[in-house]
């Protein structure tokens, strides 16, 4: 299908990851304003503000949820409390627990705080008690009782000389504790609901408290009386006194009187003048179609839960009910950074902007999120009023479209300079949720939407959009077509803007023509899937359509005759997305099994499976340069993957070159007999066969035992561990068992058992050595027995010169067999020839030899001849007995016994000592 010169992709690696780091609970910012500490279940995550990355994570071993935590004012110590009633002190830079102790509370700890010196820690429990701990000397200093119910708020007075602790519990009062006397000196009564926040003036003489009773109270701490109550008309979660010596005229601060900022259920920051109880500034929210005042405040997703002031950088930080963290720069309260703590279920994700610098994400909410990949900073886009279901992007102008359950479609534009995104167009014409949207490819001229009302609509876009932020162009559909019998799950426009494909729950995909007059005409139907079609995609180079279905299969279809060209199977569940990569020669698919698979179309093979998600992968999109992909899953994780095919290929080539160089170096070391370096190099290569070659070379050299011992003892501990691991493998083969046993002998002899047991997996390795070692021992025992039996049989076959007594035991000769001449037998003809030769050549005997020698040899030859004659006579009688069937068995047996007796007698008198046994291959005559 595609050009054969295209380099196929083989693998992707995780380039960056956007994961949940905050799911509700306490948030604290370090004193140096570099890190955000926030709870996430059983963990406390540390987020670096400059990069938006999680740099540290502290987690309890018992997996119990963390109920509260506190960071010391010097940013050195972190103390956490869990439901298991344990307090743990952490060195958070190393993620190491340095100390843990029982909280003594009878119920979980609800609040914690450090004093300005970072030596005293106060904990407030659900049991109504407050305990103070000296974290330096490690003991409990105070046990303050008297608070009714849960102590949810604790704060030290900033002036440590006063030694005052402020607390609040369920009675809505603010208690002031004198730590010198351990007594409650007064209770400040003003609020009629839970007190949520306290803020102290710079001189420590004034305090402002906020509550959910929609009131803020200004307190004079010298007289301990309320100076003024300010009605703010919203449940306030955070209050901060603004700095006095800063010009804040942009937010309505005109006088030098005390001013404070509130954050609450309306989701906006407001500035109040304490002396007059007047609101001097209200923050305006962009990109929202419904005024906040008309929303239900308790369920407002933009409601604020925390408010902090960062004095060094002069910023305000808010935390929203949707777990988003926003940074505002004073004096203008301009949005500087936004971090999304929890994305919920990711439904779609696309690359956006020049060089794919951003991604736009649709989550299980009515807001869109645009992330900057470099810093993970996020813009939250408001406009839809129900869950956003699908996204698509135009190739130019940083335009993208979104559709949602609110039956609307919106077009958004990102400013190339500032990176800000605003809504430029919207349309509402469907009668049900809009589940899919697709943009034109050639230029930004139209969009197409598919809905659960089973219709397709084509929307024309204006040539230019208004630059006024508040003006939104209203879209009108130019064409509507009843397309399927069930919900439309996916639509896509062809690269030339002339065709449209749709996939539906009715198990079919359809091809449509986008005619010049704006209408839609059906060209054909693709039938073959057994379940609903989740995604369709055009090939960028061929007239081919790819589809994926809930039946777990992907299919390629011919656009000419609508036939199925190929079918791919590999996912265990529904295939939710499919896209083309490598210029149409490969496919990428994502499924409900949490897997992303890379396929080569030509071979129908799955090249790589990417497993990094834990739930359905709804979003999958490729970058313009085809070098990255982004995936979004229901596990709230967004992962950017980078093509590492060329990197892995270069690494493999470099590795091969390095292997060749090391192999050559190893050969040189062996040739130079530098066995220690050779063995270390072979172990570093992690090649057991090469190590075995070195061991064999050492054992074949002179003084092999001493050399092997000295070489092995010079190795490092990790090299000895590897050698022991290799011995287990070698010992399974009889050819290499001697080498393995030689190495084991050195290790077991010179290393104490305590050191051996410190080796990684030593017990497992030794257990693997025992059965094979026993088997080799049994085999060697059998071999030794067989060799001794051969010597024994040979000894018994030897005939002594003198007659041996039957009653006397003979000792077995264990002398090794050194001769190699063949064994021979003497028969009648050869005996006659040899006797005649010896009689005719008596002169051959030396004069110095004993004359009895020749006489004994002649006698022996005659006896051999007699034995041969007796054997021939026995054979002749056997032939006669076969021809004469009337002979009795008794006669035959008696004759045989006579012959046997004569044979045995002749063999006893035979004194010729035969030579050793011949080789097995030599023929015996």
N, C-alpha and C positions, 0 to 999 in steps of 0.2 A: 504493500500500500504506500509506504513512505519511502523516502530516499534511503538507499542502503548506506550512504556515507554518514548518516546521523549516528552519533554516539548514544547508545542506550544508557539510561540511568540504571544504577544498581543499588543505590542506598541513599537514604536521607538521615540526617542527624538533627537532634534538637538544638536549635539556635537560641531561642529564648522562650520563656514560659510565663504566662500570666495566670497565677493561681490564687485561690482565696487565702487571705491572711487575717481577716477580721470578720467574725460572725456575731458580733454583739458582746457587750460587757465593757470593762474598763479600758480606757485609752490614756496613755501618758507619753509625753514628749520629753526627751532628755534635756538636760540643762544646756548642753552645747548646741541644741537645736539641729542635730544631725540625724537622729533616729526617732522612730515612732514605735512604742511598745503597745501591743494590743493582744487581747485574748482571742483564741480560736479553738474552742473545745478544751482539750487537755494540754494545749500548747500556749506558750507566749511567743509570738513572732516579733522579730526585730526588723523593721523596714527602714532601709536607708533612704532618706528623703531625696537626695540628689539623683539617685538612679531608679528609685521605685522598686528595688529588688529586695527580697528577703535575704538578709545577710547572716542572721543567727536565728536559732529556734531552740527554745527551752521546753522540755516536755517531762511530765511526771512518769516514773516507771510504772506506776499502778494504773495508768490510763484513766485516772479520775479527772473529771472536769475541774478546771481551775476557777475558783469562785472569786478570788481577788488577788491583786499583786501590788507591789510598790517598788519604785526605783528610788534609790537614795539620791540626795541632792547633789552629791559629788559624782554621780553617774557610775559609781564603782560597784555597788551591790544591788542585786535584784532578789526580792523575797516573794515567794508565791505561797498561796494557801489553796488546798484542794478539799474536796468533799470528804476525804479520808481523815480530816482534822490534823493534817501534818503541815508544818511550815518548813519551807526549804529555802536556803540561802544559796545563791548562784553567783559564780563568776561568768556573767552572761557573754563576755567576749570569747570565752572558751567553751561555752555551753556546758559547764561543769558544775555539779552540785558540790558545794564545799561544806555544807552542814545542814542537818535536818533535825527537827525536834517537834514534840507534840504541842499542839496549840493550847491545850488545857481547857479550851472552850468546850462546852457540851453540845454545841451546834456549829455548823460551818461558819467560817469567817466571811463577813459581808463587806467589810471595808478595811483599808490599811493606809497608813501614811508614815513618812519619816519626818523627823524634826529637821530644822535648818542645819544642824551640826552632823547629821547622818549617823548619830550614835543611838538615838532612841527610835524605836519602832512601836507604833500604836496599832492595835488590832481591835476591831469592833465585830462582835459575833451576833449571830441570830438569837443567842440566848440572853441578850440584853446586857452583857458585860463588856468592859473595855479593859484590855491588858496592855501594859507597856513593857517592852523588852529592851535591855541593854545589849545590843548586837555585838559590842566589843568584848564585854566581860561575860556575855552569854548567860544571862539570867533574867527572870521576870522581876521588874522593879515595882509595878503598881497593878492592882486589881480593882478597877473602878466599877461599882455597882450602883444601880438606881435608874438606869434607862429602861423604859418599858418597851418591849418588843425589839425588833431588829435595829441594830445601830448601823445605818446605811451611809452616814456621813461623818468623817473625821478630818480635822485640820488643825495643825499647830499655829499659834500666833507667830508671825514672822520675826518678832523680837524675842529671841530665845531667853533673854534675861527675865522676861515675865513668867516663863514656864507655865503658860496657859494652853489648854487643849480644848477645842470646841467640838461638840458632837451633836448629832440630831438623830432622833429615832421616831417611833410611830406616833408619839404624842404631839408632833409638829413643833415642839419647842427646841431651842438651841441652848444646850448646857455648856457652861464654862467651868472647867475643872482646873483647880490649882494643884499642880503636881508637887508642890512642897508639902502641902497638908493632905493630899490625896482626897480632897473634898470638892464637892460641887458648890461653887461660890454663888452661882445664880443661874436662873433659867430665863432666857429671853423669849417672851411670848408675843408673837405678832401674826404668825401664819396660821391658816386653818386647813392646810394640806401639807403634804410632805415637803420639807425643805430640801432643795436640790443642789444648791451651790452657795459658797461663801467667797467673798473677795475683800481684801484688806487694802487700805490706803498705804501710801509710801511711808508715812510717819507712824503707822500702826494705830492711830487714834480713831479711825472710822472703818466701819465694816458694812458691806451691803450683802444682804441675803435674798435669795430668790426661791420661789416655791411654785407648786403646781396650782395654787389658788389664784394665779394670775396677778400676784402682787410682789413687788420688790420693796424691801424695807432698808432704810439707811439708819445705822446704829452708831451712837456715840459710846465708845468703849470705856471712856473715863467715867461717865455717869451710868453706863449700862442701860441707857434708855433709847427708845426709838425716836429718831429725829424727824423722819418723814416716811410715809408709805406711798409708793408709786403704783398706780393701777396700770398694768401693761396690756391687759385684755387678751392675754394668751398664757397657756401653761409654760412657764419659763423653766428651762433645764440648765441654763448656764448664764452667769453674769460675770463681767470683767470690768474693773475700773480702768478707764483710759489714762494713758500717761499725761501728766499735767504740763510738762514743758515741751510738748510737741505741737506743731501747727496742724490742727485737724479741721481747718475751716471748710475743707471740701465735704466733710460729712456733718456740717451744721454746728460745729463747736465754735462759738463766737466769743464766749467769755472764759474767764479763768476759773469759774466755778467747777465743782465736781461733776464729771460726766461719766456715764457707764453704758456699756453695751449689753443687750440681752439677746439670747437665742432660745427659741421655743418651738411650739407646735406649728406655727405658721410657716416656718422654714425660711424666714428672713431675719437679717440682723437689723436691730434698731438702736439708735443712740438717744439717750435720755439725759436731761439736765436735772441733777438731783435736787437743786434748790427750788426749782419751780415745778418739778414732776411733769415736765413737758417733753414730748418726743421731738427731737430736732432733726432726725434723719431716719429714713426708712429705705432699706435696700430694695432695688428693683430687680425682678427676675426676668431673664431673657428666655425666649423660645418657649413660652407657655401659652396655651390657648385658653386656659380656664383660670380665672383669678383665684389666688390661694384662699381668699376670704370665703369663697363659696364652697370650698371643699370641707369635708369632715376632718376636723383638726386631729382627732385621735388616729385616723387612718391615713393621714397625709404622708406620702412617701418622702416628701421633702422636709418633714419635721426634723428639727435639730435636737440632738441629745447631749452634746458636749460643746463647750466653748473654752478656748485657751488663748492666752496672750503670750507671744514670744518677744521679750523685750530687746534682745540683741538685734534681731532682724526687723523688729517693729511690724510684726504680722499677727493676724488673728487666724485661728484654726477652728473649724467647726466639724462635727461628726453628725451625719444625717441618720435618719431611721433606716435607710436602705444600706447602711454600713459604708457610706462614702465619706472620705476625708478631704476637706477643701481648705486651701490656703488663700487668705486674702491679704493683700499688701496695703498697709496704711501709708499715707492718709486718705487715699481715694477708695479703699475697699475694692480694689480691682482683683479679679480672680487670677491667681498666679499658678497654682497647681491643684490637680484633683486626683485622688487615688480611689479606686473602687475596691472595697474590702471583700465583697462577695458578689459574684456575677450571677448566681443562681444557674438555671439551666440555659446553656448557650444554644440557640436555635439556628443561627446563621452567622457567618463571618466572611468579610471580603477585604482585600488589599485596597488601599486608597492613597491618593496623592502622588506627587512626583517621586520617582524611584521607590515607590511602595513604602513610603516612610511611615504611613499610618495604617491602622486597620479599623474598620467599622464593625460593631458587634451588635447583634440582636439577641437579647436575653429574654427570659420569661417575665418581662415587664413591659410597660408602655414607653420606657425611655430607650433611646439609642445611646451607645457609648462609642466614642472615637478615641482610640489609644494611639499615642505617639510611641513607636517601638523603642526609640532610644532611651526614653526616660520613664516609660510606663505611665506617664501623666495622661489623664483622661478628660475628655469633654463629655458632659452629659446633655443629651439633646431631648428637649421636651416638645411634644406636639401631638403624638398619638395618645389616644385615651384608653387604649386596650393593648393587649400583648402584640408586639411586633413579630411577624411570622417569617418574613423573607426579605432579602436584600439583593440588589444588583448594582453594578457600577458601570459608568460609561468609560470609554478608553481615554477621553480627554476632558479637560476643564474641571477635573476633580468633582464631577457630579455623580451622585448616586441616588437610587430610588429605594423606598421602603413601603411595605404594605402590612396591614395589621388586621386584627379581629374587629376593629372598629369600622370595617368596611370601607376604609379610605386608603389612598395611595398618596405618598408625599415624595417630592424631589428636593434634595439637599445639595448645597454648594459649599465647598471649603475654600476659604481665601488662601491663595498661594503664598502670600507674604506672612500674614499673622497666624494662619492655621486655624482660624475660627470657622465654625460651620453654622450655617443658618438655613432655615427652610425657605425655598423660593417658589414652590408650587405645591398644590394639593388638589385632589379630586375625590369625589364621593358619588358613586353611581351604582355600585354593586348592592345586592340585597342580602348578602351574607358575608362571612369573613373572607378576606382576600388572602389566599394561601401562597401565591407565587407571583413574581414580577420579573420581567426581563427588559433590558434596555437595548436600544439600537446599537449596532456595532460600527458602522461607517462614520456617523456623526450623531450628535445629540439632537435627534429630530423627533423621536417618539418612544413611548414605552408601551408594553403589553402586560396586562394583568390577567390572572386566572383565579377564579373564586370557587368557594364551596357552593355557590348557586349554579355551578356547571357551565358558566359562560366565560368567554374570552372577550376582553375589551382592548381596543387600541386607542391610546391617548396621544395627541399631537402636542409637542412642546413648542413654546415661542422661540424665535431666533435668539433673543436676548432676554435676560431676566433683570428685573428692577434692582438697582443698587441700594434702594431704601430698605433698611432692615425690617421695617414693619409691614412692608407690602408683600403679599403672597399671591401669586398668580393662581387663578382658579382654572382647573383643567376640565375639559369636556371630552367625552369619548367620541371618536369619529366612527367607530364600528363596534358592534356587539354581535357575538355569534354563540348560539347554543352548541357547545362543543362535545360534551361527554354526558354520560348517564349518571356519573357520580362525581365526587369532589375532584377538582383538578389539583394535583400535587406539584407539578413542575411544568414550566414553559421555558423555551429558549429560542432566541432569534439567531438565524444563520449568519456567518461572517459577512455575507454580501447584502444583508437586510432584505432579502427577497422571500425567504422561507421562515416558517414558524413551526416548531414542534411542541406538542403538549403530551403530558403523561397523566393518567388518571387512576383513581381507585377502581375503575371498571375493567382493569387489567389490559387496557389497550394504550397505545401511543398513536398519535395522529400527526400527519404532515399537512400544513396549511400554506397557501400562497398569499403573500402580502401584496395585493394588487396595487396598481398605481392610484386608483381612485379611493384607496383607504379601506377597501373591503377585505374580507377573509374568505377564501375558497378552499374547500377540502380537496387534497390531492390523493391521499391514500391513508390506509389504516395498517398499523403494525400489530399483528396478533401472534401470540406465542407464550407470553408470560402467564403463569398460573395464579399469580396474586397481583395486587395493585402495583402500578408503576410509580416509583418514588422520584426518579430523576431521569432527565433526557439531556443530551449534549451533542452538538454538531462537531464533526471533525474539522480542524482548521485547514486541512489540505485536501481531503477526499470527500466524495459524495457519500458519506457514511454518517449514520446516527447511532449513538450509543444510548442504551437504556438500562436502568437498574430497577430491581423489583423486590417486593417482599418475599418472593420465593427463593431468595438467596442467589439469584443468577443475574449476570450481565449479558446483554446481547448487542451485537453489531448488525445494523440493518442497511440494506442497499436502498438508496433513495430513488433508484430508477424503477425497480420492480417490487419494492417493499418486502423483499425476501430476507431471511435471517442468514447472515454470513458466518458468524461465529457466536459461540456461547461460552461464557466463562463461569466456572463454578469454583468456590473456595471459601466463601463466607458461611458461617454457621447460622446466620440470621438474616434479617432484611438488609439489603444494600441500599443505603439512604442517599448517597451521592456518587456521581461518576464524572470525571473530567479527563480530557486528553492532555498529555505532556509529550515532550520529545518530538514536537512538530507532528503530532498525530500518530506516532509509531508505538506509543505506550499509553496505558490507562492507569489512573489512580482511582481507587474506590474506598469508601468508608461505610461501615455498617453498624448495626445495632449491637454487635459483639464487641465494640470498642476498638476494632482493628482498622488500620489503613493498609491497603495492599497495592503493590505496584505490579502491573501486568505488562508483558510484551505481547503485542497483538499477533506478530508473525508466528510465534511458537505456542501461543495459548498458555504460557507458563506464568506462574506467580513468581516474580523475581525477588521480592522482599515483602516482609510483613512488619509493619511498624506498630508496636504495642506500647502505648504510653497513656492511653485513656482507660478509665474504669467503667464507662457507661457509653450510651449511644453517641456516635459521632455524627451530629447533624450538619455541621459546617465543614466545607472543604473548598479551598480556592487556591489557584496558582498565580504567581507573580507574572508581571509582563515579560521579564527576562527569562522566565521558565527555570529559575535557579532556586526558588523558594516556594513552599506551600504553607498554608495556615489551616489549622483544624480547630474546631470548637466542639465541645462535648457537653453532655448532660451532667458530667461530673464537675462542672464550673471551671474547667481548665481550658485555656487557649494556648496552643503550642505553635510556634513558628519553626518549621523544619527547613534545613538547608541541604541542597544537593551536595553530597560529599563523594561523588563517583570519581572525579579527577583526583581529589585529595587522597582517597584510598588507593587509587592506582599508583600515584606517585610514591606513597608510603610503601606499597608492596614492592615496587621496583627498587626503592632504596633499601628495603629489607633484604631483597634477594642479592643486591650488590654487596651489602654488608655480610651476608652469609657466605658469599663466595670468598671475600677477603679473609673472613675468619677461618673458613675451611683451609685456605692456603696457608694461613698462619699456623693452623693446627698441624698441617703436614710438615711444615718447616720445624716446628717444635719437636715433633716425633722423630724427625730425621736427626735433629741435634740432641735427641735424648733428654730434652728438658721436660720431664714428665710432670712435674708439679704445675708448671704453667699450662702445659697441654691439657691436663685434667681439669684445671680451673676454667680454661676456655671452653672445653667441651661441655662442662656443666652449665656455664653461662649461656650456651647456645640451646640448652634444654633439649639435647638430643641423646637419649639413652643409648642408642646404637653406637654413636661416636664415642661416648664415654666407655662403652664396653670394648671398643677397638683399642683405646688407650690402655685399659686394664690388661688386655691380652698382650699388648706390646710390652708392658712392664713385666708380665709373668714369663715372657719368652726370652727376656734378657738374662745376663749373668747375675747371680746372687738375687734372683727374683724376689725371694721372700723378704729379705731385708730391704730391698729397694721399694717393694710395694708398701711395706710397713712405714718406712720413712716418708714416702710420698703422701700417703693417706693422712698421716698425723699432721702434716703441714697445712691441710685444708682448713678453711673457715668452718664455723658451726653450720651456717646455712648450706654450704657445699656438702658437708657430711650428711645433712638431712636429705638433700637431693640424692646423694649416693645410696643412702639406705632405701629411699623410695625406688630407685632404679633396681636395686638388688632384688626387690620383691618380684619385679617383672622378669629379670634374668633367671631367677630361681625356678620359674615355671617351665623352663626349657632344659632338657637334659644336656644339650650341647653347651649351655652357658652356666650350668649349675656350679661347676668347679670355680669359675671366676667369681660368681656371686658368693660362694662359700668362703673363698679366700678373702674377699673384702669384709664379709661378716666376721671372720675370725679376727681380723685386725681391729675392727670397731668394737667387738664384744670383749676383746682382750684388754684394750688400752683405755676404753671409756667406761667410767663408773655407771652403774644402772641409773643413778639419779640424773646424770647428764643425758643419758639416752632417752629417758622418759620425758625429758623436756622438749625433745624434738616434736615437731608438729605431726600428728598422726602416728606417733611411734607405736602405740599399742596396736593400732590397726595393721601397721606394716609387720610387726612381729607375729601377730596372729596369722597373717597371710603367709609368712615364711615357714611356719611349723609343719603344716601338712605336706608341702612339697619336699621339705627337707627329710621328713620321715620316709617319703616315697623313694627319694634318691638313696637313702641309707639301706632300705630293703633291697633295692635293685643291686647295689654294690655287694651286699651280703650274698645274694643269690649268685652273682658273678664270681665271687671268691670261692663259694662252695663248688661251683661248677669247675673251676680251674683246679682245685684240690682233688676233686673226684677224678679228673683226667690224669693227674699225677698218680693217684692211687691205682687206677686201672692199668696205667703203664707199668707201675711197679709189679703188679700181680702178673702181668704178661711176661716179665723177664724170667728166664730159667737159670737158676744158679748152677755152678759147675759141680758142686757136691750136693748129694741128696739131702733134703731138709727134713727134719723130723716133723711129723704131723702134729705132735703134741706141743711143739715149741712155737711160740708166737714170733712172727717176723716183724721187724721194724720197717716202716714205710720210708723209702728213700725220697727225700724232698729236694734232692739236688736239681737245680734248674736244667732244663733240656737245652743243650748248646749245639749239639750236632744237628745237621740238616740232611744227612744222606737218607735215601728212601729205604723203606722196609722191603725185605725180599724173603721169598719162600724157596725151599729146596725140594725139587721133585726127583724122580728116578733118573730121567735122562741126563739132567744136569749133574746129578750125583756121580753117574758113571763117567761122564766126560771129565769132571773135575778130578776123580780118583785116578783115571788113566793118565791125566796130565801131570798129576803130582807124582805118580809112580815113575813115569818116564823122565821126570825132571827132578830127581832127588838131589841133583847137584845145586838146585836153586837155594836150598837151605844153607845158611852160613855155617862155617865150621865151628864157630863159637857157640852155636845154638845147641840146646839140649836135644839128643837124638830121640828122647821119649816124646817130644812134641809132635814129630811127624807120625809116630806110631799112634798117638792119641787121636790125631786128626783122621787117620785112615779108619780107626775103629769107629769114630763118630759117623763117618760117611757110610760105612757098612750098615750101621744101625739105621740111618735115615733111609737107605735103600730097602732095608727090611720093612720098615714102616710103610713105604710106598707100595711094596709088593703086597703087604697085608691089605691095604686099602683097595688095590685093584682086585684082589681075590674076593673081598666083600662085595664089591660092585657086581662081579661076575655071578656070584651066588644069588644076588637080588634079581638079576635078569632071568636066571634059570627058575627062580621061584615064581616069577610072573608067568612064565610059559607053562609051568607045571602047576596047575591050579589045585591038584590033589594033595600037595604038601600041607602038613599041619602047621598051625601057628606056633606051636611049641618048638618045632624044629628051627623055624626061621628065627625065633627069638634067641634060641641057644647059639645059633651061628653068629647072629649079630653081637651077642654078648662076648663071644670069643674074639671077634674082630676088635670090638671096643677095648677089651682087656689088653690085647696086643698093642693097640694104638696108644693107650695110656701108658703102658710100660715103655714103649719106644719114646714117647714124649718126655718121660721122667729121665731117661738116660741121655736125652738130647742136651748137649752142653754148649751149643752155639748161641751166643748172646746177640739177639737182633738189634739193629740200630733204631734210633727214634722214629716216631710216626712221620710219614711223609706229609707234605702240604695237602690241603683238601682238594686242590685242583689237579693233583698228579694222579695218573691212572695206575692202579695196582695190578700187577700181572699175576 
